[in-house]
Amino acid sequence: MAAPPSTTRKFFGRMSLPERNFVADALRAETVGGVLLLIAAIAALIWANTLPDSYETVSHYHFGPAALGLDLSVEHWAADGLLAVFFFVAGIELKRELVAGDLRDPKAAVLPVVAAVCGMAVPAVVYVLTNVFGGGSLEGWAVPTATDIAFALAVLAVIGTSLPSALRAFLLTLAVVDDLFAILIIAVFFTDSINFAALVGAVVGLGVFWLLLRKGVRGWYVYVPLALVIWGLMYNSGIHATIAGVAMGLMLRCHPHEGEEHSPGEHIEHLVRPVSAGLAVPLFALFSAGVSISGGAIGDVFTRPETLGVVLGLVVGKAVGIFGGTWLTARFTRASLSDELEWADVAAVATLAGIGFTVSLLIGELAFAGNTSLTDETKAAVLIGSFIAAVLATALLKIRNAKYRALCEDEERDEDLDGIPDIYEQDNPAYHLRMAAIYERKAAEHRRLAEVAGGASEGNHGPA
């Protein structure tokens, strides 16, 4: 009697073609944004270390309507205003994952959720232990918990490494879940006092936003002013204003109705993502990453328990947490890795996820608000920890780069030139008929060349 087919689930197996295409488009946009983010961070460091007075003057310049409680510094506008756009896109991404991506299927969602939770919990534990034994402040426990997907992809672009689509999708979904928990951390742990009148106003505004969406009302001139009002009320409520962006993103419909090529959420994300990746996040980096870098400052990062906890959390905590969460999920669900990958690949991606930048910088500012010196040192720790994680991930990824390149070539190969990778057409009879015709034409051409070569060879043996 034949043995029943194996039902063991595979992690990082081949994705469906629509999901693969979506992930490819999303990561392409994130990569461009990540390169801009990297440029902005470098520019901030150069500006802050060559013209520190100029950098401080611009960063701390205040503007805005004071009567509405919005007379903020440039740095503050970047953190609370521009990042609301980033979190709006994050909300749309999360909604899409919940209704159309990996998170809609509980079995598929287990891996990225567990990996993300462990990838946030272990860095927090590493930070706490470092500061308990070192006598430091525990207020920065959340700083090393975030992963910056754009910066991680920028590193991949710079070092010229292509990950297989399954690992790229895992990294993207991991970052989406990571953003969700970061949002919850900001909302729960960094709200000191609440202005209930402003909060009620923000909630009412969100209700109007939701109702307009359900009624099918269209027009940016309706939603943009309403979004600004909701943001302003949320800011004055005492809850971090970026929460307004997340809430509005989650309200958008992300599954297409009959006759729609794209859902409203996908359409709006396509319009807003360039603003987020190309303007909002780089400007935030420009006015947040500018810290003094010197031999003494770098040395202080590794001697002060708060900053050392951040570095160890990003470099060690993230890698151990994500790898450990993935391994435990495989162990207790009796799943296994795809035959094409090894645990070393998971370790490399887990190390790459130790690049925490945008949200880590934001949480650092919130955690040590009022302590300018420690805030700047924490920012330096985030930059140094992210740099170390990037270097380690580069080394690990380069070891397997030849394998990744071969896998990516297999995923992209389209010999019949129909626009669909061949790997997705193995069960399509029409594909095999097209390939047979292609091979027959090639065989006929080779026979013709052989006859020509044979004729020329016979001619060469004739009399002189």
N, C-alpha and C positions, 0 to 999 in steps of 0.2 A: 504494500500500500504506500502510495507516494506521500511524503511529508507535506503538511499544509504549508502554504506560503507564509513567509515571515511577516508579522504585523508590527515589527519594531519600527517606531518612528525615527526619522532621520532629522537631526538638526542641521541647518544651513544647506538644505537640499535646494533643488532647482525651483525658482519662483515661476508663477504664471507669467505669461507674456505681458498682459496689461500692467500687472504690478511691477514687473521688471522695468518696463518703459517709464512708469511713473517715478520709480525710485531713481532711475538714471537721470530724468529731467530735474528732479528735486535736488539731487546731489550735484548736478552740473551747476545749478544756480547757487547752491551753498558753497561750492568750490570757488566760484568767482567772488562771492561775498567774503569768503575766508581770505583770499589773497588781498582784497581791499582792507580787510581787518588787520592783516599782518602789516601792510604798508602803513596804516594809521597808527598802529602800536609803535612801530619803529620811528615814525615821525614824531610821536609824542615823547618818546625817550630822548631823541635828538634835541627837540625843542626845549624840554624841561632841563636838560643837562648843559645846553649851550647858552640859552637865554632864559634862565629861570625866572627872572623878574617879569619878563614879558609873558611867560606862560601863566604865572600866578595872576597877573593883572587881567588877562583875558578870561581865564577860568573862573575868577571870582567876580567878574563884572555882572551886576544885577540889572535885570529889566523885567517888565511885565506889570500887569495891573495890580497894584498893591491893595486896592479896595476889594478885590476878589481873592486875596490871599495868595497871589501868584507872582509876587515880586521875587524872582528866583535868580540865582547865579547861572552863568552859562553851563557850568558843570552840573548843576542841579537840574536844569532843563534837559540836558542830555540824558541824565540817569532816570528822571521821572517822566519826561515827556517823550523823547525819542525812543526809549526802550519800550514804551507802551506799544509802539508800532511793531517792534520785534516780538513782544509777547502776544500781540494780536495774531500775527502769523503763526506763532507757536500754538495758539488756541485752535486755529483752523487745522493745523497739522494733526493735533491731538484728536480733534473731532473726526477727521478723515480716517485716522488709524482705528478709531472706535467703530466706525460704521462701514468702512470698506477695506481697511488694511489688516495687518496681522493681529491687532488687538480685538477685532470683532470675534475671533475664534478663541474661546478660552484655552484650548489645547495649544494653539500657536502662540497665544499671548503669555503663557507661563514663562517661557524662556526669557524674553526681553524684560518682563516685569520683575522676575526674581533677580536677574542679573543687574537691573537698574537699582533695585532696592538694596541689594548687597553692595553694589558699587557706590551707594551713598552712605549706607550704615557703617561700613568698615572704615572709610576715611574719617568719619565723625568720631568713631571709637579711637582711631590712631591719634587724632588731634587731642581728644580728651585725655588719653593716657599720657601723651607727651607733656601736657600741661599740668596734670595732676602730679606727676613725678618731678616736673620742672618748676612747679610753683607759679605757673602762668595763669592767665585769664581763660575761663571756659567760654566766654561770649562768642568766640570765633569758630565754634564747633562746626557750623554749617558752611564755612568758606570753602573747604576742599571737596564738597559733595557734588559740585556741578561739573558737567562735561560740556565743552564748547565744540559742537559738531562742525561749525564753519571753520574754526581754526584747525581742527584735526584734519579736515579735508584739504585745507590749504597746505598743510605739511605733506600730505600725500602728493599733491600737485607739484610741490617744490622738489621732492625727492624722486619724482617720476615713478611712483609705484601704483599699480592698478590692482585693487582688491576684486575678487570675484563678486558677482552681484549679490549673492546670499550674505556674504560678510558685510557688504556695504549696506544692505537693507537692515541687517542686525544693528549696525552702528547707528543708522538713522532712527530706527524704532527705539533703540536704547536711549538716544538723546531726547526723543519726544517724551518718553516716560520720565526721564531725568528732569526735563523742564517742568513737567506736571508737579513732581514732588518739590522742586525748587520753588515753584509758585506757592504751594501750600506752606512751605517753610517761611517764605517771606510774609504771607498773610497771617499766619498763626503766631510766629515767634518775634516778628519785628513790627508789631502794632502796639504802641505804648498806651495811647488813649484814643478814644473814639468820639467824634462829633456826630451824634445820632441824627441830627437834623440833616447834615450833609449826606450821611450814609443813606438815609431814607430817600433823599432826593436822587442819589445815584441809582438806587434800586428801582425807583419809579422810572428814571430815564432808561434803564436796562429793560424794564417791562415794555416801555413804548418802542424801543429798538426791536425787541422780539416780536411785538404785535405788528409792526410795519413789515418785518420780514415775512411773517405768516400771511399777511394780506397781499404780499407780492408787490409792494410799493418799490419802485425803482428810482434811481437818481442819486448821484453823489451829493448833490446840493441839499438833500434831505438828511442823509446819514452822517456826512462829515461834520456839520454843525452840531448835530445831536451827540455824536461821539465826543466832540470837544467839551460839551456841557457835562456829559457823564464823567469824562476824565477829570475835569476841574472839581466836580463834586466829590469824586472818589479821593482826589488828593487832599481836599479839605476835611474829609471824614477822618483822616489819620491812618487809614489803610493805604498801603503803597499803591500809587496811582497805576502802576503797570497791571494790577489785578483787573482794572476796567478793560484793558486791551484783551486779556485772556477771556474774560466773560463774554465780550462781544464776538470774539473769534469762535467760541464754542456754540454760539447761537446760530451760526450760519449753517444752512443745509449743505451737506457734503455728499449726497448721493443723487445722481441725476434722475429726473422724472422721464417718462416716456417722451421721446422726441427731442430731448436735450442732449447735446453732445457733451457738455460739461455742466456740473452742478454749480449753483451760485458761489459756494465756498471755494471751489477750484478756480472759478473765473476771477473772483476777488483776490485770492491768494496770488494768482498769476500777475495781477496788476500791482499788488502791494509789496510782494516779495522784493522786487528790485529797489523799492524805496527803503525797505528794512535792511537788506543786505548791502546796498550800495551807498546809503546815506546815513540812516539812523544808527546802526551798530558801529560803523567806522568813526562817526563823530563822537559817539559815546567813548570809544577807545581812545580817541585823540585827547579827550579832556579827562580821562580817568587813568590812563596808563602812564602818564607823565610823572615819573618818580625819579629821585636822584639815585644814580647808580655809580658807586665807587667801590674800591676795594674794602673800605671799612664798612660801607652799607651792606655789601654782600656778605661780609663776615658776620655782621649782626644778625642777618637772616638765619644763620645756622647756629647761633648761640642763644637767641631769645626763644623761649618755649612756644610763644604764640606763633611766630613765623616759622619755626622749625616744624611745628605741628601741621601747618598748612602745606609745607613742602613734602613732608612724609605722607600726609594724607593723599595728596595728588599723585605722588610717584609710587608709593607702596600700597596705600589703602585702596586706591582705585583699581590697580592691577589685581591685587589679591581678591578684592570684593567681587569684581565682575567675573574673573576667571573662576573663583570659588563658587559663585552663584550659578554659573553655567554648568560646572562639573556636578554640583549637587542636584541640579535639575535633571541632568542626564542620568545620574545615579538613581534617583528615586522615582523617575518616570520610566525607567528602563529604555530610554531613548539612546541613540548613538549618533556620533558625528557622521556627516556625509562622507562617503568613501573617498572623495577627492581632497578632503581636508584632514588636518591633524590638530591635536591639542596645542601645538606650538602656534598655530594660526590664531586660536582663541586668545592665547597669551599675548600675542602681538597686538591684537585689536584692543584687549583690555588695557594694555600699557598705553596705547594711543589715546584711549578715553581719559587718561590722566591729564590731558590738556584741558584745563579749566580756565576760562578767561572772562567772557562777558558777564555771566551770572555770578561767578566767583568774585569778580571785582565789585559788582553791585552789592553782594551780601557782605563783603568786607567793609564797604562804606557804611552799611546799616549796622553791622555788629559793633563797630568801634566808633560810632558817631560821637563827635565831641573830642575825640583824641586824635588830633591831626597826625602826630608823629607815628602812632601805632597804625593808623589807617594807611599811611604811606608805606610803612614797613610791610604791612600785610599785602599791599599791592605788589611790592617788590617780590614778596614770597610767592605770590600767585604766578608772576612772570617767570621766576627762576624755576619753580616746580613744574610749570608747563613746559619750559625749555628742556629740562632734564627728561621729562616724560617723552617729549618729541624726539630727543636724541636716542633714547633707549628703544622707542618704537621703531625708529628708522633702522637701527641695527638689526632688530628682530625681523622686520619686514624685508630688508634687503637679502637676508639669508634665504628667504622663500620667494624672492621676486621672480625668478625664472619659472617656478611653478605657477605663480599667479598670472604671469604673462601668457602662459600656455592655456590656462583655464579661460582667461578673458578672450583669447583668440578663438577658442572653441565656441564661446557664448556669442561672439560677433559674426562668425563665419556665415556667409550667405552666398553659396556657390550658384544657386539658381537665380539670384538677383531679383527676388520677388519682394524684398523689403522685410522678410521675416527670417530671423536666424534659423539655420538648418536644424539646430538642436531641438527646436520646438515643432518640427514637421516630420519627425520620424514615424509617426502614426498616420500620416496623410498619404494615401496612394498617389495622388496627383503629384506630390513632391517627388516621389521615387520615379514616376514616369518622366517628369521633366529632367531629372538627373540622368536617367537612362539615355534620353535623347542627347543630352550634353556629352556624355561619355561616348556615345556612338559617333558623334561628330568629331570628337577628339581622336577616337580610334581610326576613323576614316582618314583624317589628316595625317596621322602617324604612318598609316599604310602607304599613303601617297608619297610621303617623305622617304619611307624605306625603299619604295620602288625607284624613286629618283636617285637616292644614294646608291642603290644596287646597280642601276644603269651606269652611273658614273664610274663605279668600281670596275665593272666589266670593260668599259672603254679604256681604262688605265692599263688593262692587261693585254691590249692589242699590240701589234708589231710596231716597232719604233719607226 
